């Protein structure tokens, strides 16, 4: 019985995570151009590391946001634990605000994006900020950078 209990403890979180992952593309340096840049739809891309405590804290919020966000936007994630993910994050200067962060691409130009540092933000704050950010274009990767206690007032 202890073995069965251990298997259940491991498998239940995997089921919860996998339910969200079928709507979230894995993005890295090898597929970024074709997947995100060439796509005319708005892409919301999560930057994360499995070794990051804040990223682990944000994961349940992300999981609850995926069904709602996937109705309005294309979703992706960049795992910086992998060399292709870190390469892309560095190329885009996506780690300058820290992780977990969401990068929002809405004009098919790789260097033009908004970045949202989401550590400590609630589901409602993240959703509202993304909706506000997607209504504005960024310039040369500067975009609008929000921290936990800032709101996207535009």
Secondary structure, 3 states (H helix, E strand, C coil): CHHHHHHHHHHHHHHHHHHHHCCEEECCCCCHHHHHHCCCCCEEEEEECCCCHHHHHHHHHHHHHHHHHCCCCEEEEEECCCHHHHHHHHHCCCCCCCCCEEEEECCCCCCCCEEEECCCCCHHHHHHHHHHHCCCCCCCCCCCEECCCCCCCC
